[in-house]
């Protein structure tokens, strides 16, 4: 699992991905459908399961 940006920065008020989310998926070779939001370190973050 790879931790990405905070969920509050990854999605706007309309639940649309922001440039932060787009950059994260592009950098990892993923799609938006691969993202999940998880509670990590007392905050909500975007995460993705990356298979190597």
PyMOL CGO cylinders between C-alpha atoms (Angstrom):
from pymol import cmd
from pymol.cgo import CYLINDER

trace = [
    CYLINDER, 0.00, 0.00, 0.00, 1.30, 3.43, -0.96, 0.3, 1, 1, 1, 1, 1, 1,
    CYLINDER, 1.30, 3.43, -0.96, 0.23, 6.52, 0.96, 0.3, 1, 1, 1, 1, 1, 1,
    CYLINDER, 0.23, 6.52, 0.96, -0.68, 9.50, -1.15, 0.3, 1, 1, 1, 1, 1, 1,
    CYLINDER, -0.68, 9.50, -1.15, -1.82, 13.05, -0.42, 0.3, 1, 1, 1, 1, 1, 1,
    CYLINDER, -1.82, 13.05, -0.42, -4.32, 13.93, 2.30, 0.3, 1, 1, 1, 1, 1, 1,
    CYLINDER, -4.32, 13.93, 2.30, -7.88, 13.25, 1.17, 0.3, 1, 1, 1, 1, 1, 1,
    CYLINDER, -7.88, 13.25, 1.17, -8.76, 16.92, 1.72, 0.3, 1, 1, 1, 1, 1, 1,
    CYLINDER, -8.76, 16.92, 1.72, -6.20, 17.87, -0.95, 0.3, 1, 1, 1, 1, 1, 1,
    CYLINDER, -6.20, 17.87, -0.95, -6.89, 14.96, -3.27, 0.3, 1, 1, 1, 1, 1, 1,
    CYLINDER, -6.89, 14.96, -3.27, -10.61, 15.70, -3.72, 0.3, 1, 1, 1, 1, 1, 1,
    CYLINDER, -10.61, 15.70, -3.72, -12.48, 18.99, -3.86, 0.3, 1, 1, 1, 1, 1, 1,
    CYLINDER, -12.48, 18.99, -3.86, -15.88, 19.79, -2.33, 0.3, 1, 1, 1, 1, 1, 1,
    CYLINDER, -15.88, 19.79, -2.33, -17.66, 18.14, -5.28, 0.3, 1, 1, 1, 1, 1, 1,
    CYLINDER, -17.66, 18.14, -5.28, -15.64, 14.90, -4.73, 0.3, 1, 1, 1, 1, 1, 1,
    CYLINDER, -15.64, 14.90, -4.73, -13.76, 15.52, -7.97, 0.3, 1, 1, 1, 1, 1, 1,
    CYLINDER, -13.76, 15.52, -7.97, -10.05, 14.58, -8.05, 0.3, 1, 1, 1, 1, 1, 1,
    CYLINDER, -10.05, 14.58, -8.05, -7.66, 17.51, -7.80, 0.3, 1, 1, 1, 1, 1, 1,
    CYLINDER, -7.66, 17.51, -7.80, -4.23, 17.91, -9.40, 0.3, 1, 1, 1, 1, 1, 1,
    CYLINDER, -4.23, 17.91, -9.40, -2.77, 16.27, -6.27, 0.3, 1, 1, 1, 1, 1, 1,
    CYLINDER, -2.77, 16.27, -6.27, -4.75, 13.07, -6.89, 0.3, 1, 1, 1, 1, 1, 1,
    CYLINDER, -4.75, 13.07, -6.89, -4.07, 13.16, -10.63, 0.3, 1, 1, 1, 1, 1, 1,
    CYLINDER, -4.07, 13.16, -10.63, -0.34, 13.56, -10.03, 0.3, 1, 1, 1, 1, 1, 1,
    CYLINDER, -0.34, 13.56, -10.03, -0.31, 10.69, -7.53, 0.3, 1, 1, 1, 1, 1, 1,
    CYLINDER, -0.31, 10.69, -7.53, -2.02, 8.23, -9.87, 0.3, 1, 1, 1, 1, 1, 1,
    CYLINDER, -2.02, 8.23, -9.87, 0.07, 9.32, -12.84, 0.3, 1, 1, 1, 1, 1, 1,
    CYLINDER, 0.07, 9.32, -12.84, 3.30, 8.95, -10.87, 0.3, 1, 1, 1, 1, 1, 1,
    CYLINDER, 3.30, 8.95, -10.87, 2.35, 5.43, -9.76, 0.3, 1, 1, 1, 1, 1, 1,
    CYLINDER, 2.35, 5.43, -9.76, 0.94, 4.32, -13.13, 0.3, 1, 1, 1, 1, 1, 1,
    CYLINDER, 0.94, 4.32, -13.13, -2.55, 3.87, -11.69, 0.3, 1, 1, 1, 1, 1, 1,
    CYLINDER, -2.55, 3.87, -11.69, -6.07, 5.11, -12.38, 0.3, 1, 1, 1, 1, 1, 1,
    CYLINDER, -6.07, 5.11, -12.38, -8.46, 7.00, -10.14, 0.3, 1, 1, 1, 1, 1, 1,
    CYLINDER, -8.46, 7.00, -10.14, -10.39, 3.75, -9.58, 0.3, 1, 1, 1, 1, 1, 1,
    CYLINDER, -10.39, 3.75, -9.58, -7.33, 2.33, -7.79, 0.3, 1, 1, 1, 1, 1, 1,
    CYLINDER, -7.33, 2.33, -7.79, -7.55, 4.93, -5.02, 0.3, 1, 1, 1, 1, 1, 1,
    CYLINDER, -7.55, 4.93, -5.02, -9.09, 4.50, -1.59, 0.3, 1, 1, 1, 1, 1, 1,
    CYLINDER, -9.09, 4.50, -1.59, -9.30, 6.77, 1.42, 0.3, 1, 1, 1, 1, 1, 1,
    CYLINDER, -9.30, 6.77, 1.42, -7.95, 5.36, 4.67, 0.3, 1, 1, 1, 1, 1, 1,
    CYLINDER, -7.95, 5.36, 4.67, -7.49, 6.69, 8.19, 0.3, 1, 1, 1, 1, 1, 1,
    CYLINDER, -7.49, 6.69, 8.19, -3.73, 6.86, 8.80, 0.3, 1, 1, 1, 1, 1, 1,
    CYLINDER, -3.73, 6.86, 8.80, -1.89, 8.70, 11.57, 0.3, 1, 1, 1, 1, 1, 1,
    CYLINDER, -1.89, 8.70, 11.57, -5.04, 10.50, 12.77, 0.3, 1, 1, 1, 1, 1, 1,
    CYLINDER, -5.04, 10.50, 12.77, -5.87, 11.77, 9.30, 0.3, 1, 1, 1, 1, 1, 1,
    CYLINDER, -5.87, 11.77, 9.30, -7.57, 10.65, 6.08, 0.3, 1, 1, 1, 1, 1, 1,
    CYLINDER, -7.57, 10.65, 6.08, -5.22, 9.94, 3.20, 0.3, 1, 1, 1, 1, 1, 1,
    CYLINDER, -5.22, 9.94, 3.20, -5.52, 8.63, -0.33, 0.3, 1, 1, 1, 1, 1, 1,
    CYLINDER, -5.52, 8.63, -0.33, -3.88, 5.22, -0.65, 0.3, 1, 1, 1, 1, 1, 1,
    CYLINDER, -3.88, 5.22, -0.65, -3.38, 2.74, -3.45, 0.3, 1, 1, 1, 1, 1, 1,
    CYLINDER, -3.38, 2.74, -3.45, -2.40, -0.89, -3.54, 0.3, 1, 1, 1, 1, 1, 1,
    CYLINDER, -2.40, -0.89, -3.54, 0.62, -1.13, -5.82, 0.3, 1, 1, 1, 1, 1, 1,
    CYLINDER, 0.62, -1.13, -5.82, 1.70, -4.55, -7.07, 0.3, 1, 1, 1, 1, 1, 1,
    CYLINDER, 1.70, -4.55, -7.07, 5.37, -4.84, -7.88, 0.3, 1, 1, 1, 1, 1, 1,
]
cmd.load_cgo(trace, "trace")
